[in-house]
Amino acid sequence: MEAANSQSIKSVAWQPIAGYAAIALFALWFGHRWLLNRKELSHRKVLTSKMNGPKVWPIVGSALELIGSAEMVVDKIRKMTLDYGPEPFRFWMGSHLLMFITRPEDLQIVLNSSKALNRPWIYDMIFDVMEESIFLAKGKRWRNNRSIYNAFFNIKTLHKYFPIFQENNKLLIENLNKQVVKTELFDVWEYIADTNMDSIFRKI
């Protein structure tokens, strides 16, 4: 009986020590991660210090620029591309660095880079709305699919189908002009989607 009580007392005595040890290990791990992130963050700030971009505030970065409705955010982003483009410009979303690219030649470099196969955290929010697509695919799937549509979107192929694009674009403009003169609101996306689908199926 006394042996059992002694064992129980030892077990109880060790519980606080084990708890403190777990807290200490977690604190060490968290401190290590914080130092690594701080070092990486400082490095990025140095690299982007001479780049154009909106004003950066403590903690929130430039996120205040995106306050408003969806339409207001789109207008603000469009204005930023005019104010800070056409060169790539930086945008700090809190401690996360975003790079805005407006020139097709810059986008081509990024899309063709083997170091840009995985998508950053912001794409996770897009997945919730749009799900994974050929342009939002990650890792191996993106690498496998890229070789397929890289062969399709080359100059020779685009020249071949350019008459189809031109014809459908003229038809799109005619249809939109008919709607513009009316006083009723209309969904322009329906006309754009029909034009895109017609262009795709005429190429198949």
C-alpha positions as CSV (number, residue, x, y, z in Angstrom):
1,M,0.0,0.0,0.0
2,E,2.8,2.4,1.0
3,A,4.6,1.5,-2.3
4,A,1.6,2.3,-4.3
5,N,1.1,5.6,-2.6
6,S,4.8,6.5,-3.1
7,Q,4.5,5.7,-6.8
8,S,1.4,7.8,-7.1
9,I,3.2,10.7,-5.3
10,K,6.1,10.5,-7.7
11,S,3.8,10.4,-10.7
12,V,2.0,13.6,-9.5
13,A,5.3,15.3,-8.8
14,W,6.5,14.7,-12.4
15,Q,3.4,16.0,-14.0
16,P,4.2,19.8,-13.5
17,I,7.8,19.1,-14.6
18,A,6.6,17.4,-17.8
19,G,4.2,20.3,-18.5
20,Y,6.9,22.9,-18.0
21,A,9.2,20.9,-20.3
22,A,6.5,20.8,-23.0
23,I,6.0,24.6,-22.7
24,A,9.7,25.2,-22.9
25,L,10.1,23.0,-26.0
26,F,7.2,24.8,-27.7
27,A,8.7,28.2,-26.8
28,L,12.0,27.2,-28.3
29,W,10.3,26.0,-31.5
30,F,8.2,29.1,-31.8
31,G,11.2,31.4,-31.2
32,H,13.2,29.5,-33.8
33,R,10.4,29.9,-36.4
34,W,9.9,33.5,-35.5
35,L,13.6,34.2,-36.0
36,L,13.6,32.5,-39.4
37,N,10.5,34.3,-40.5
38,R,11.9,37.6,-39.3
39,K,15.1,37.0,-41.2
40,E,13.2,36.1,-44.3
41,L,10.9,39.1,-43.9
42,S,13.9,41.5,-43.4
43,H,15.4,40.1,-46.6
44,R,12.3,40.7,-48.6
45,K,11.9,44.2,-47.3
46,V,15.5,45.0,-48.4
47,L,14.8,43.5,-51.9
48,T,11.6,45.5,-52.3
49,S,12.8,48.8,-50.6
50,K,13.4,50.5,-53.9
51,M,10.3,49.1,-55.7
52,N,7.2,51.1,-56.4
53,G,4.1,50.3,-54.4
54,P,1.4,51.8,-52.1
55,K,2.3,53.1,-48.6
56,V,3.2,50.5,-46.0
57,W,1.7,50.8,-42.5
58,P,2.8,48.9,-39.4
59,I,1.3,45.5,-38.9
60,V,-1.3,45.8,-41.7
61,G,1.1,46.7,-44.5
62,S,-0.8,48.1,-47.5
63,A,-4.0,46.1,-46.7
64,L,-6.0,49.3,-46.0
65,E,-5.9,50.0,-49.8
66,L,-8.2,47.0,-50.3
67,I,-11.0,48.1,-47.9
68,G,-14.4,48.3,-49.7
69,S,-16.8,46.4,-51.9
70,A,-15.6,44.0,-54.6
71,E,-16.1,46.6,-57.2
72,M,-14.1,49.2,-55.2
73,V,-11.3,46.7,-54.7
74,V,-11.1,46.0,-58.5
75,D,-11.1,49.7,-59.2
76,K,-8.3,50.3,-56.6
77,I,-6.2,47.5,-58.1
78,R,-6.7,48.9,-61.6
79,K,-5.6,52.3,-60.3
80,M,-2.5,50.9,-58.6
81,T,-1.5,49.2,-61.9
82,L,-1.6,52.6,-63.6
83,D,0.1,54.5,-60.7
84,Y,2.9,52.0,-60.1
85,G,3.2,50.0,-63.3
86,P,4.1,48.8,-65.8
87,E,7.1,47.6,-63.8
88,P,6.3,44.9,-61.2
89,F,5.4,46.6,-57.9
90,R,5.2,45.3,-54.3
91,F,2.1,45.1,-52.1
92,W,2.4,44.1,-48.4
93,M,-0.6,42.2,-47.1
94,G,0.4,42.4,-43.4
95,S,3.7,40.4,-43.3
96,H,3.0,38.7,-46.6
97,L,4.6,40.2,-49.7
98,L,2.6,40.2,-53.0
99,M,4.0,41.2,-56.3
100,F,1.8,42.7,-59.0
101,I,2.7,42.0,-62.6
102,T,1.1,43.8,-65.5
103,R,3.3,43.2,-68.5
104,P,2.8,39.9,-70.5
105,E,6.5,39.3,-70.9
106,D,7.0,39.4,-67.1
107,L,4.1,37.0,-66.6
108,Q,5.6,34.7,-69.1
109,I,8.8,34.5,-67.1
110,V,6.9,33.6,-63.9
111,L,4.7,31.0,-65.6
112,N,7.7,29.3,-67.2
113,S,9.8,29.3,-64.1
114,S,10.4,25.9,-62.4
115,K,10.5,27.7,-59.1
116,A,6.9,28.9,-59.4
117,L,5.2,25.5,-59.5
118,N,3.5,25.8,-56.1
119,R,1.0,28.5,-55.5
120,P,1.2,30.8,-52.4
121,W,-1.3,31.1,-49.6
122,I,-3.6,33.6,-51.4
123,Y,-4.5,31.0,-54.0
124,D,-6.2,29.0,-51.3
125,M,-8.8,31.7,-51.0
126,I,-9.3,31.5,-54.8
127,F,-9.7,27.7,-54.7
128,D,-12.7,28.1,-52.3
129,V,-14.5,30.1,-55.1
130,M,-13.1,28.8,-58.4
131,E,-11.6,25.4,-57.4
132,E,-8.5,24.1,-59.1
133,S,-8.1,24.9,-62.8
134,I,-5.3,24.7,-65.4
135,F,-3.9,28.1,-64.3
136,L,-4.4,27.5,-60.5
137,A,-3.1,23.9,-60.5
138,K,-0.2,23.2,-58.1
139,G,3.1,21.3,-58.3
140,K,3.2,18.2,-60.5
141,R,-0.2,18.8,-62.2
142,W,0.9,22.3,-63.2
143,R,4.2,21.0,-64.5
144,N,2.5,18.2,-66.6
145,N,-0.2,20.4,-68.0
146,R,2.1,23.3,-68.8
147,S,3.9,21.4,-71.5
148,I,0.5,20.7,-73.2
149,Y,-0.9,24.2,-73.4
150,N,2.6,25.8,-73.9
151,A,2.6,23.9,-77.2
152,F,-0.9,25.3,-78.0
153,F,-0.2,28.9,-77.1
154,N,2.7,29.4,-79.4
155,I,3.0,32.1,-82.1
156,K,2.5,29.7,-85.0
157,T,-0.7,28.2,-83.6
158,L,-2.1,31.6,-82.6
159,H,-1.5,33.0,-86.1
160,K,-3.4,30.0,-87.5
161,Y,-6.5,30.7,-85.5
162,F,-6.2,34.5,-85.5
163,P,-8.9,34.9,-88.2
164,I,-11.4,33.0,-85.9
165,F,-10.6,35.2,-83.0
166,Q,-10.9,38.4,-85.1
167,E,-14.3,37.3,-86.6
168,N,-15.7,36.4,-83.2
169,N,-14.4,39.6,-81.6
170,K,-16.1,41.7,-84.3
171,L,-19.3,39.8,-83.6
172,L,-18.9,40.4,-79.9
173,I,-18.5,44.2,-80.4
174,E,-21.6,44.3,-82.7
175,N,-23.7,42.5,-80.0
176,L,-22.4,44.8,-77.3
177,N,-23.1,47.9,-79.3
178,K,-26.7,46.8,-79.7
179,Q,-27.1,46.5,-75.9
180,V,-25.3,49.7,-75.1
181,V,-27.9,51.9,-76.9
182,K,-30.6,50.4,-74.7
183,T,-31.4,51.8,-71.2
184,E,-31.6,48.4,-69.6
185,L,-28.7,46.8,-67.7
186,F,-27.3,43.6,-69.2
187,D,-24.7,41.0,-68.2
188,V,-21.6,41.4,-70.4
189,W,-20.2,38.1,-69.2
190,E,-22.8,36.1,-71.1
191,Y,-21.7,37.6,-74.4
192,I,-18.0,37.1,-73.5
193,A,-18.6,33.5,-72.5
194,D,-20.5,32.7,-75.7
195,T,-17.7,34.3,-77.8
196,N,-15.0,32.2,-75.9
197,M,-17.0,29.0,-76.3
198,D,-17.6,29.6,-80.0
199,S,-13.8,30.3,-80.5
200,I,-12.9,27.1,-78.7
201,F,-15.3,24.8,-80.5
202,R,-14.4,26.2,-83.9
203,K,-10.8,25.3,-83.3
204,I,-11.6,21.7,-82.3
